[in-house]
Amino acid sequence: MVKNLTQEKLKMLERIKKLKSKRGKFDEGSKVCKNCSKDFMEKENFNWSCSIHQSEWSGEMWWCCGKTSKDARGCKFSKHQKVDEDDEDEDAPAQEENK
């Protein structure tokens, strides 16, 4: 459980860091990928732009490709997919129900 909380904290800190870096530089054409969480521009979105792993990290390697670094580039390539506003709103009621 502590490991999960630590990972969530690191993800939140990374999101905060990204938001702070965007302060004052808002670009209406910029979107966020729902798979890799990276920012992208639609005109720069190619079939190889998004790379993710197809499986979970085992603690020693990625099961999908055998890479031994947790930070290794993903083995599945595709276009970025934008986060829909509806997807973000679906999570909110579920969190409220758990309170």
VMD Tcl script that builds the backbone (N, CA, C; Angstrom):
set m [mol new atoms 297]
animate dup $m
set s [atomselect $m all]
$s set {name element resname resid chain x y z} {
  {N N MET 1 A 0.823 -1.191 0.000}
  {CA C MET 1 A 0.000 0.000 0.000}
  {C C MET 1 A 0.870 1.259 0.000}
  {N N VAL 2 A 1.953 1.236 0.776}
  {CA C VAL 2 A 2.851 2.393 0.824}
  {C C VAL 2 A 3.475 2.632 -0.546}
  {N N LYS 3 A 3.792 1.533 -1.241}
  {CA C LYS 3 A 4.382 1.647 -2.579}
  {C C LYS 3 A 3.409 2.336 -3.538}
  {N N ASN 4 A 2.123 1.961 -3.455}
  {CA C ASN 4 A 1.113 2.580 -4.315}
  {C C ASN 4 A 0.962 4.059 -4.015}
  {N N LEU 5 A 0.946 4.407 -2.736}
  {CA C LEU 5 A 0.818 5.816 -2.355}
  {C C LEU 5 A 2.026 6.621 -2.816}
  {N N THR 6 A 3.189 6.020 -2.712}
  {CA C THR 6 A 4.406 6.703 -3.160}
  {C C THR 6 A 4.356 6.952 -4.663}
  {N N GLN 7 A 3.886 5.960 -5.414}
  {CA C GLN 7 A 3.776 6.118 -6.862}
  {C C GLN 7 A 2.753 7.196 -7.217}
  {N N GLU 8 A 1.620 7.208 -6.518}
  {CA C GLU 8 A 0.609 8.238 -6.760}
  {C C GLU 8 A 1.167 9.624 -6.458}
  {N N LYS 9 A 1.915 9.735 -5.375}
  {CA C LYS 9 A 2.502 11.023 -5.001}
  {C C LYS 9 A 3.455 11.504 -6.092}
  {N N LEU 10 A 4.293 10.593 -6.593}
  {CA C LEU 10 A 5.234 10.962 -7.646}
  {C C LEU 10 A 4.511 11.407 -8.919}
  {N N LYS 11 A 3.418 10.723 -9.254}
  {CA C LYS 11 A 2.635 11.114 -10.434}
  {C C LYS 11 A 2.022 12.495 -10.244}
  {N N MET 12 A 1.498 12.747 -9.055}
  {CA C MET 12 A 0.900 14.058 -8.786}
  {C C MET 12 A 1.956 15.166 -8.829}
  {N N LEU 13 A 3.126 14.909 -8.264}
  {CA C LEU 13 A 4.202 15.901 -8.309}
  {C C LEU 13 A 4.613 16.196 -9.748}
  {N N GLU 14 A 4.641 15.166 -10.582}
  {CA C GLU 14 A 4.984 15.353 -11.992}
  {C C GLU 14 A 3.917 16.193 -12.700}
  {N N ARG 15 A 2.640 15.931 -12.386}
  {CA C ARG 15 A 1.555 16.719 -12.989}
  {C C ARG 15 A 1.636 18.176 -12.549}
  {N N ILE 16 A 1.937 18.399 -11.279}
  {CA C ILE 16 A 2.076 19.768 -10.765}
  {C C ILE 16 A 3.231 20.465 -11.451}
  {N N LYS 17 A 4.334 19.746 -11.627}
  {CA C LYS 17 A 5.510 20.306 -12.303}
  {C C LYS 17 A 5.161 20.722 -13.735}
  {N N LYS 18 A 4.395 19.865 -14.445}
  {CA C LYS 18 A 3.988 20.189 -15.813}
  {C C LYS 18 A 3.089 21.421 -15.842}
  {N N LEU 19 A 2.146 21.481 -14.902}
  {CA C LEU 19 A 1.241 22.629 -14.860}
  {C C LEU 19 A 1.982 23.922 -14.563}
  {N N LYS 20 A 2.936 23.882 -13.649}
  {CA C LYS 20 A 3.720 25.070 -13.330}
  {C C LYS 20 A 4.544 25.525 -14.529}
  {N N SER 21 A 5.066 24.564 -15.291}
  {CA C SER 21 A 5.874 24.935 -16.455}
  {C C SER 21 A 5.017 25.553 -17.561}
  {N N LYS 22 A 3.711 25.233 -17.566}
  {CA C LYS 22 A 2.801 25.784 -18.571}
  {C C LYS 22 A 2.273 27.156 -18.189}
  {N N ARG 23 A 2.452 27.560 -16.948}
  {CA C ARG 23 A 1.888 28.827 -16.478}
  {C C ARG 23 A 2.282 29.966 -17.410}
  {N N GLY 24 A 1.291 30.626 -17.959}
  {CA C GLY 24 A 1.536 31.759 -18.845}
  {C C GLY 24 A 1.846 31.355 -20.274}
  {N N LYS 25 A 1.919 30.063 -20.548}
  {CA C LYS 25 A 2.260 29.596 -21.887}
  {C C LYS 25 A 1.147 28.719 -22.454}
  {N N PHE 26 A -0.069 28.964 -22.064}
  {CA C PHE 26 A -1.169 28.107 -22.497}
  {C C PHE 26 A -1.302 28.129 -24.011}
  {N N ASP 27 A -1.325 26.979 -24.583}
  {CA C ASP 27 A -1.461 26.841 -26.034}
  {C C ASP 27 A -2.737 26.052 -26.302}
  {N N GLU 28 A -3.675 26.653 -26.996}
  {CA C GLU 28 A -4.959 26.011 -27.242}
  {C C GLU 28 A -4.835 24.745 -28.075}
  {N N GLY 29 A -3.762 24.613 -28.836}
  {CA C GLY 29 A -3.582 23.428 -29.666}
  {C C GLY 29 A -2.955 22.272 -28.922}
  {N N SER 30 A -2.498 22.495 -27.717}
  {CA C SER 30 A -1.839 21.459 -26.938}
  {C C SER 30 A -2.868 20.554 -26.267}
  {N N LYS 31 A -2.630 19.237 -26.337}
  {CA C LYS 31 A -3.523 18.251 -25.739}
  {C C LYS 31 A -2.693 17.299 -24.891}
  {N N VAL 32 A -3.363 16.508 -24.075}
  {CA C VAL 32 A -2.685 15.526 -23.230}
  {C C VAL 32 A -3.103 14.136 -23.679}
  {N N CYS 33 A -2.136 13.239 -23.817}
  {CA C CYS 33 A -2.403 11.869 -24.241}
  {C C CYS 33 A -2.940 11.058 -23.071}
  {N N LYS 34 A -4.018 10.316 -23.302}
  {CA C LYS 34 A -4.606 9.527 -22.222}
  {C C LYS 34 A -3.811 8.242 -21.960}
  {N N ASN 35 A -2.922 7.864 -22.863}
  {CA C ASN 35 A -2.114 6.658 -22.665}
  {C C ASN 35 A -0.808 6.938 -21.937}
  {N N CYS 36 A -0.054 7.938 -22.417}
  {CA C CYS 36 A 1.269 8.198 -21.843}
  {C C CYS 36 A 1.322 9.477 -21.017}
  {N N SER 37 A 0.250 10.240 -20.990}
  {CA C SER 37 A 0.122 11.484 -20.215}
  {C C SER 37 A 1.065 12.598 -20.667}
  {N N LYS 38 A 1.602 12.497 -21.862}
  {CA C LYS 38 A 2.477 13.548 -22.381}
  {C C LYS 38 A 1.657 14.566 -23.169}
  {N N ASP 39 A 2.161 15.807 -23.207}
  {CA C ASP 39 A 1.536 16.856 -24.008}
  {C C ASP 39 A 1.897 16.645 -25.471}
  {N N PHE 40 A 0.956 16.959 -26.359}
  {CA C PHE 40 A 1.241 16.842 -27.786}
  {C C PHE 40 A 0.404 17.834 -28.575}
  {N N MET 41 A 0.859 18.109 -29.776}
  {CA C MET 41 A 0.139 18.948 -30.723}
  {C C MET 41 A -0.377 18.020 -31.825}
  {N N GLU 42 A -1.631 18.208 -32.236}
  {CA C GLU 42 A -2.237 17.319 -33.226}
  {C C GLU 42 A -1.440 17.299 -34.529}
  {N N LYS 43 A -0.882 18.442 -34.929}
  {CA C LYS 43 A -0.130 18.476 -36.190}
  {C C LYS 43 A 1.203 17.735 -36.092}
  {N N GLU 44 A 1.654 17.419 -34.863}
  {CA C GLU 44 A 2.898 16.677 -34.655}
  {C C GLU 44 A 2.612 15.277 -34.109}
  {N N ASN 45 A 1.422 14.762 -34.330}
  {CA C ASN 45 A 1.004 13.468 -33.811}
  {C C ASN 45 A 1.127 12.417 -34.912}
  {N N PHE 46 A 2.140 11.551 -34.792}
  {CA C PHE 46 A 2.405 10.544 -35.808}
  {C C PHE 46 A 2.152 9.142 -35.243}
  {N N ASN 47 A 2.213 8.138 -36.086}
  {CA C ASN 47 A 1.953 6.758 -35.665}
  {C C ASN 47 A 2.960 6.251 -34.630}
  {N N TRP 48 A 4.075 6.908 -34.464}
  {CA C TRP 48 A 5.113 6.492 -33.531}
  {C C TRP 48 A 5.281 7.463 -32.357}
  {N N SER 49 A 4.413 8.432 -32.235}
  {CA C SER 49 A 4.551 9.485 -31.223}
  {C C SER 49 A 4.371 8.977 -29.789}
  {N N CYS 50 A 3.437 8.097 -29.562}
  {CA C CYS 50 A 3.133 7.590 -28.228}
  {C C CYS 50 A 3.747 6.203 -28.072}
  {N N SER 51 A 4.503 5.995 -27.012}
  {CA C SER 51 A 5.064 4.665 -26.768}
  {C C SER 51 A 4.773 4.260 -25.329}
  {N N ILE 52 A 4.127 3.114 -25.182}
  {CA C ILE 52 A 3.781 2.588 -23.863}
  {C C ILE 52 A 4.103 1.093 -23.830}
  {N N HIS 53 A 4.126 0.546 -22.628}
  {CA C HIS 53 A 4.305 -0.895 -22.484}
  {C C HIS 53 A 2.939 -1.557 -22.432}
  {N N GLN 54 A 2.839 -2.751 -22.957}
  {CA C GLN 54 A 1.578 -3.478 -23.007}
  {C C GLN 54 A 1.307 -4.258 -21.732}
  {N N SER 55 A 2.299 -4.350 -20.856}
  {CA C SER 55 A 2.123 -5.131 -19.634}
  {C C SER 55 A 2.594 -4.328 -18.432}
  {N N GLU 56 A 2.506 -4.950 -17.270}
  {CA C GLU 56 A 2.910 -4.309 -16.024}
  {C C GLU 56 A 4.410 -4.493 -15.782}
  {N N TRP 57 A 4.964 -3.610 -14.982}
  {CA C TRP 57 A 6.351 -3.716 -14.536}
  {C C TRP 57 A 6.393 -4.766 -13.435}
  {N N SER 58 A 7.257 -5.757 -13.556}
  {CA C SER 58 A 7.291 -6.861 -12.598}
  {C C SER 58 A 8.156 -6.549 -11.378}
  {N N GLY 59 A 8.872 -5.445 -11.423}
  {CA C GLY 59 A 9.824 -5.131 -10.367}
  {C C GLY 59 A 11.244 -5.349 -10.849}
  {N N GLU 60 A 11.397 -6.183 -11.879}
  {CA C GLU 60 A 12.706 -6.461 -12.463}
  {C C GLU 60 A 12.756 -6.186 -13.953}
  {N N MET 61 A 11.599 -6.379 -14.629}
  {CA C MET 61 A 11.557 -6.170 -16.077}
  {C C MET 61 A 10.120 -5.954 -16.532}
  {N N TRP 62 A 9.991 -5.477 -17.773}
  {CA C TRP 62 A 8.679 -5.357 -18.406}
  {C C TRP 62 A 8.365 -6.708 -19.022}
  {N N TRP 63 A 7.209 -7.282 -18.702}
  {CA C TRP 63 A 6.839 -8.600 -19.199}
  {C C TRP 63 A 6.638 -8.600 -20.715}
  {N N CYS 64 A 6.212 -7.489 -21.276}
  {CA C CYS 64 A 5.888 -7.442 -22.698}
  {C C CYS 64 A 7.116 -7.494 -23.595}
  {N N CYS 65 A 8.217 -6.888 -23.171}
  {CA C CYS 65 A 9.370 -6.785 -24.075}
  {C C CYS 65 A 10.690 -7.224 -23.446}
  {N N GLY 66 A 10.700 -7.450 -22.134}
  {CA C GLY 66 A 11.915 -7.924 -21.484}
  {C C GLY 66 A 12.916 -6.841 -21.123}
  {N N LYS 67 A 12.573 -5.565 -21.341}
  {CA C LYS 67 A 13.492 -4.491 -20.973}
  {C C LYS 67 A 13.622 -4.451 -19.455}
  {N N THR 68 A 14.849 -4.211 -18.975}
  {CA C THR 68 A 15.116 -4.311 -17.539}
  {C C THR 68 A 15.145 -2.974 -16.814}
  {N N SER 69 A 14.882 -1.892 -17.508}
  {CA C SER 69 A 14.836 -0.574 -16.878}
  {C C SER 69 A 13.384 -0.110 -16.771}
  {N N LYS 70 A 12.981 0.322 -15.583}
  {CA C LYS 70 A 11.610 0.781 -15.384}
  {C C LYS 70 A 11.306 1.985 -16.278}
  {N N ASP 71 A 12.317 2.796 -16.575}
  {CA C ASP 71 A 12.146 3.990 -17.397}
  {C C ASP 71 A 12.362 3.733 -18.885}
  {N N ALA 72 A 12.486 2.475 -19.285}
  {CA C ALA 72 A 12.720 2.142 -20.697}
  {C C ALA 72 A 11.540 2.587 -21.549}
  {N N ARG 73 A 11.845 3.023 -22.765}
  {CA C ARG 73 A 10.804 3.457 -23.691}
  {C C ARG 73 A 9.856 2.299 -23.994}
  {N N GLY 74 A 8.587 2.613 -24.120}
  {CA C GLY 74 A 7.569 1.597 -24.376}
  {C C GLY 74 A 7.803 0.833 -25.661}
  {N N CYS 75 A 7.216 -0.332 -25.737}
  {CA C CYS 75 A 7.407 -1.181 -26.913}
  {C C CYS 75 A 6.208 -1.144 -27.865}
  {N N LYS 76 A 5.112 -0.512 -27.464}
  {CA C LYS 76 A 3.936 -0.374 -28.325}
  {C C LYS 76 A 3.852 1.075 -28.784}
  {N N PHE 77 A 3.872 1.276 -30.087}
  {CA C PHE 77 A 3.859 2.621 -30.648}
  {C C PHE 77 A 2.522 2.907 -31.318}
  {N N SER 78 A 2.045 4.134 -31.169}
  {CA C SER 78 A 0.797 4.551 -31.801}
  {C C SER 78 A 0.722 6.075 -31.782}
  {N N LYS 79 A -0.360 6.596 -32.303}
  {CA C LYS 79 A -0.612 8.031 -32.195}
  {C C LYS 79 A -1.068 8.338 -30.780}
  {N N HIS 80 A -0.818 9.562 -30.340}
  {CA C HIS 80 A -1.361 9.994 -29.058}
  {C C HIS 80 A -2.880 10.048 -29.166}
  {N N GLN 81 A -3.568 9.770 -28.064}
  {CA C GLN 81 A -5.023 9.888 -28.008}
  {C C GLN 81 A -5.357 10.915 -26.952}
  {N N LYS 82 A -6.120 11.921 -27.331}
  {CA C LYS 82 A -6.408 13.005 -26.391}
  {C C LYS 82 A -7.346 12.548 -25.281}
  {N N VAL 83 A -7.163 13.146 -24.117}
  {CA C VAL 83 A -8.030 12.877 -22.977}
  {C C VAL 83 A -9.341 13.598 -23.221}
  {N N ASP 84 A -10.444 12.873 -23.166}
  {CA C ASP 84 A -11.756 13.478 -23.329}
  {C C ASP 84 A -12.200 14.067 -21.997}
  {N N GLU 85 A -12.885 15.178 -22.050}
  {CA C GLU 85 A -13.382 15.807 -20.823}
  {C C GLU 85 A -14.354 14.874 -20.108}
  {N N ASP 86 A -15.099 14.065 -20.870}
  {CA C ASP 86 A -16.044 13.120 -20.276}
  {C C ASP 86 A -15.312 12.068 -19.458}
  {N N ASP 87 A -14.114 11.629 -19.929}
  {CA C ASP 87 A -13.334 10.630 -19.202}
  {C C ASP 87 A -12.904 11.149 -17.846}
  {N N GLU 88 A -12.504 12.417 -17.786}
  {CA C GLU 88 A -12.071 13.004 -16.522}
  {C C GLU 88 A -13.232 13.111 -15.549}
  {N N ASP 89 A -14.423 13.463 -16.048}
  {CA C ASP 89 A -15.591 13.631 -15.195}
  {C C ASP 89 A -16.103 12.303 -14.652}
  {N N GLU 90 A -15.874 11.205 -15.364}
  {CA C GLU 90 A -16.350 9.898 -14.918}
  {C C GLU 90 A -15.652 9.456 -13.643}
  {N N ASP 91 A -14.402 9.863 -13.444}
  {CA C ASP 91 A -13.655 9.482 -12.252}
  {C C ASP 91 A -14.135 10.204 -11.012}
  {N N ALA 92 A -14.615 11.422 -11.158}
  {CA C ALA 92 A -15.001 12.232 -10.009}
  {C C ALA 92 A -16.116 11.612 -9.176}
  {N N PRO 93 A -17.245 11.146 -9.761}
  {CA C PRO 93 A -18.298 10.554 -8.933}
  {C C PRO 93 A -17.830 9.293 -8.207}
  {N N ALA 94 A -16.984 8.502 -8.823}
  {CA C ALA 94 A -16.505 7.283 -8.183}
  {C C ALA 94 A -15.694 7.615 -6.946}
  {N N GLN 95 A -14.915 8.684 -7.003}
  {CA C GLN 95 A -14.113 9.082 -5.849}
  {C C GLN 95 A -15.000 9.573 -4.732}
  {N N GLU 96 A -16.073 10.280 -5.080}
  {CA C GLU 96 A -16.976 10.806 -4.044}
  {C C GLU 96 A -17.717 9.680 -3.342}
  {N N GLU 97 A -18.038 8.604 -4.080}
  {CA C GLU 97 A -18.767 7.496 -3.489}
  {C C GLU 97 A -17.913 6.757 -2.469}
  {N N ASN 98 A -16.581 6.762 -2.661}
  {CA C ASN 98 A -15.687 6.052 -1.764}
  {C C ASN 98 A -15.471 6.783 -0.443}
  {N N LYS 99 A -15.924 8.007 -0.330}
  {CA C LYS 99 A -15.685 8.787 0.902}
  {C C LYS 99 A -16.575 8.346 2.028}
}
mol reanalyze $m
mol bondsrecalc $m
mol representation Tube
mol addrep $m
